[in-house]
C-alpha cells in the first residue's frame, strides 16, 4: 500500500550583512521563517563568524536543526564596507525540522574566484527516509559565463548521482542567479524538474525586484526575474512526485524588508511503499 510523504521546502537569500542596518533585519527574517513553517530551508548569503553563524542563531530561535558551509557567493567586500563585516564569512545554510545526519562542502568550478565557492550537500532524516538536499549560490558575473555554466552542470551532475537514490526525492535549492529561461540553467532542466513550473507557480513571479531600495539594478539580466529556484528529481524511477504549491514570500515586516530577495516556497508530496 502506498503512503504519502510531504515536504515543504523553501530557499531564500538573506543578503548577508549588506544594507544599512543588517542587524535590524534579523527579527524580520526570523518572523518570516516562522510564518513559512518550512520543513527545510536552503539559505544563501548567510554570515558566519568564529563559533557562531546566522543559521545557528535562527535554528535556536525556531527550534530547528542547522548546517553551514563556506565560502559562498558573493565574496565579502574587500576592504570591508563597515567594521562589522571584518572577518565575517559569506556562506550557505540549511534549516531543517528533522536532524541533519550528514553535511559536506562540494567545491564548485571557478576559474575566476579564489577561493572557489562551494555548494552544500546535506542529508536530512525525513520520516520517509534520507532526504538529500543540495544548497547553492551560483556565479552571476556575465564576464564569468564559463563558470556560471560549469557550476550549473556541476549541480546537475551532483543531484543526478545514483548514490543519492532512495526513498525521498533529491532536492536542489538556491539562488542560481539566472532566470528559469536562461541557458545557464539548461543542465538543471535536463536532469531535474523545476518545482515552480510543476507546482503551477506564477510565470511572472519575481524574487529580485527593482522596487527594493537597494536593488542591484545594474544586474540587468537578473533584476525583476525569478532567480531563486527549487529543482528536484525522484529518488527512484517508480517514485511519483507532485508539487502542490509554489509561491514567493518575504514581504516587509513592520515596514522593513527582511532581504533584497524574496523566498521561494514549494509543497512537494510523493508516494512511498
C-alpha positions in Angstrom: 0.0 0.0 0.0 1.3 3.5 -0.9 1.7 6.0 1.9 2.0 9.7 1.1 5.1 11.7 2.2 5.3 15.5 2.3 7.9 18.2 2.3 7.6 22.0 2.4 10.9 23.3 1.0 12.0 27.0 0.8 15.0 28.8 -0.5 16.0 32.3 0.5 19.0 34.6 0.0 19.4 36.5 3.3 21.5 39.4 2.0 24.4 38.7 4.4 25.5 41.9 6.3 24.8 44.1 3.4 22.4 47.1 3.5 22.3 50.0 6.0 21.4 48.0 9.2 21.7 44.3 8.8 21.1 43.6 12.5 17.7 45.3 12.3 16.6 42.8 9.7 17.2 39.7 11.8 13.9 39.7 13.7 12.0 40.1 10.3 13.9 37.2 8.9 13.0 35.0 11.9 9.4 36.1 11.8 9.1 35.3 8.1 10.7 31.8 8.5 8.4 31.1 11.5 5.4 32.1 9.3 6.5 29.9 6.4 7.0 26.9 8.7 9.0 25.1 6.0 10.5 21.7 6.8 13.8 22.5 5.1 15.1 25.9 4.2 18.1 26.5 1.9 19.8 29.8 2.7 22.3 31.8 0.8 24.4 34.8 1.8 24.4 33.6 5.4 27.0 35.1 7.7 29.4 33.1 9.8 31.8 34.3 12.5 34.1 32.2 14.6 31.9 29.9 16.7 28.5 31.1 15.5 26.6 31.6 12.3 23.4 33.2 11.3 21.8 29.9 10.6 22.7 28.6 14.1 21.0 31.6 15.7 17.9 31.1 13.5 17.8 27.4 14.4 17.9 28.2 18.1 15.0 30.7 17.7 12.9 28.4 15.6 13.6 25.0 17.1 15.3 23.7 14.0 18.5 21.9 13.1 21.2 23.8 11.3 24.2 23.3 8.9 26.6 25.9 7.5 29.4 25.8 4.9 31.6 28.4 3.4 32.8 30.1 1.3 29.7 31.1 -0.7 29.0 33.9 -3.2 29.4 36.8 -3.4 32.8 37.1 -1.7 32.8 39.5 1.3 33.7 43.1 0.5 37.5 43.7 0.4 38.1 46.1 2.1 35.1 45.8 4.4 32.4 48.4 4.0 32.0 48.6 7.8 33.7 47.2 10.8 31.0 44.6 11.5 31.9 42.9 8.2 35.5 42.4 9.1 36.5 38.7 9.2 32.9 37.6 8.5 32.3 34.6 6.1 29.7 34.5 3.4 28.3 31.0 3.3 25.3 28.7 2.7 23.0 27.4 5.4 20.3 24.8 5.9 17.5 24.8 8.4 15.7 21.5 9.0 12.7 20.3 11.0 14.5 17.0 11.3 18.1 16.1 12.3 20.8 16.6 9.7 22.7 13.4 9.5 25.3 14.5 7.1 26.7 17.6 5.5 29.7 18.3 3.3 31.0 21.0 1.1 31.3 20.5 -2.7 33.8 22.8 -4.4 32.3 24.4 -7.5 34.2 25.0 -10.7 35.7 28.5 -10.6 38.4 29.9 -12.9 37.9 33.4 -11.6 37.4 33.0 -7.8 40.0 32.2 -5.2 38.9 30.5 -3.0 36.3 28.8 -5.1 32.7 28.8 -3.8 31.2 25.7 -2.5 27.8 24.0 -2.6 26.3 22.1 0.3 25.2 18.5 0.1 23.2 17.7 3.2 21.2 14.6 4.3 18.1 15.1 6.4 16.4 12.4 8.5 13.0 12.8 6.9 10.4 10.4 8.3 10.1 8.7 4.9 13.9 8.1 4.8 17.1 10.0 4.0 16.4 13.2 2.1 19.3 14.7 0.2 19.3 18.5 -0.2 21.8 20.5 -2.3 22.1 24.2 -1.4 23.9 26.5 -3.8 24.5 30.1 -4.9 25.9 30.3 -8.4 28.1 32.8 -10.2 26.3 35.8 -11.6 29.0 37.9 -13.3 28.3 38.0 -17.0 32.1 38.1 -17.7 32.4 34.8 -15.8 29.9 33.0 -18.1 32.1 29.9 -18.3 31.9 29.5 -14.5 28.2 30.1 -14.5 27.5 27.3 -16.9 30.1 25.0 -15.4 28.6 25.4 -11.9 25.1 24.6 -13.2 26.5 21.5 -14.8 28.2 20.5 -11.6 25.0 20.9 -9.6 23.0 18.8 -12.1 25.7 16.1 -12.0 25.7 16.1 -8.2 22.0 15.8 -8.0 21.9 13.0 -10.6 24.4 10.8 -8.8 22.8 7.5 -8.3 24.3 7.2 -4.8 21.6 9.7 -3.8 18.8 7.4 -4.9 16.5 6.5 -2.1 13.0 6.8 -0.5 12.8 10.6 -0.9 13.3 13.0 -3.8 16.7 14.7 -4.3 16.3 18.5 -3.9 18.4 21.3 -5.3 17.6 24.7 -4.0 19.3 28.1 -4.0 20.0 31.5 -5.6 21.0 30.3 -9.0 21.4 33.8 -10.4 19.6 33.1 -13.6 16.0 33.3 -14.8 14.3 30.0 -15.4 14.5 30.5 -19.2 18.3 31.3 -19.1 20.6 29.0 -21.0 22.7 28.9 -17.8 20.1 26.6 -16.2 19.8 24.2 -19.2 21.8 21.5 -17.5 19.5 21.5 -14.5 16.4 21.5 -16.6 17.8 18.5 -18.5 18.3 16.4 -15.3 15.7 17.7 -12.9 12.2 19.1 -12.6 11.6 22.8 -11.9 9.3 22.7 -8.9 7.9 26.1 -9.7 6.6 25.1 -13.1 5.4 21.7 -11.8 3.5 23.4 -9.0 1.8 26.0 -11.3 3.8 28.9 -9.9 3.1 32.4 -11.4 5.3 32.6 -14.5 5.7 36.3 -13.9 6.9 36.0 -10.3 10.0 37.9 -9.3 12.5 37.2 -6.5 14.9 40.1 -7.2 12.8 43.2 -7.7 13.9 46.6 -8.8 11.4 48.1 -6.3 13.7 47.2 -3.4 15.5 50.4 -2.2 18.9 48.7 -2.6 18.2 46.6 -5.7 21.2 45.8 -7.9 19.6 47.5 -10.9 22.9 47.3 -12.8 22.4 43.5 -13.0 20.1 43.9 -15.9 19.9 40.1 -16.7 18.8 39.3 -13.2 16.7 42.2 -12.0 12.9 41.7 -12.0 13.3 38.0 -12.6 12.8 34.8 -10.5 16.4 33.8 -10.0 15.8 31.7 -6.8 14.8 28.1 -7.6 13.8 24.7 -6.3 14.5 21.7 -8.5 14.1 18.0 -7.7 14.3 14.5 -9.1 12.5 11.4 -7.9 14.6 9.2 -5.6 13.8 6.1 -7.7 12.3 5.6 -11.2 8.9 4.5 -9.8 8.6 7.3 -7.2 5.7 9.6 -8.1 6.4 13.2 -7.1 3.9 16.0 -7.1 4.3 19.7 -6.4 1.1 21.0 -4.8 2.1 24.7 -4.4 4.8 27.1 -5.5 4.8 30.7 -4.2 7.0 33.6 -3.2 7.3 35.0 0.3 9.2 37.6 2.2 7.0 40.7 2.3 8.1 43.6 4.6 7.7 43.0 8.3 6.6 46.2 10.1 7.7 48.2 7.1 11.2 46.5 6.9 12.3 44.3 4.0 13.9 41.2 5.6 16.2 40.8 2.5 16.7 42.1 -1.0 15.4 38.7 -2.3 12.1 37.1 -2.0 11.9 33.5 -0.8 10.5 30.6 -2.9 8.3 28.0 -1.1 7.2 24.7 -2.6 5.0 22.0 -1.2 6.1 18.6 -2.5 4.4 15.2 -2.0 5.4 11.7 -3.1 4.3 8.2 -2.6 6.3 5.7 -0.6 5.7 2.0 -0.2 
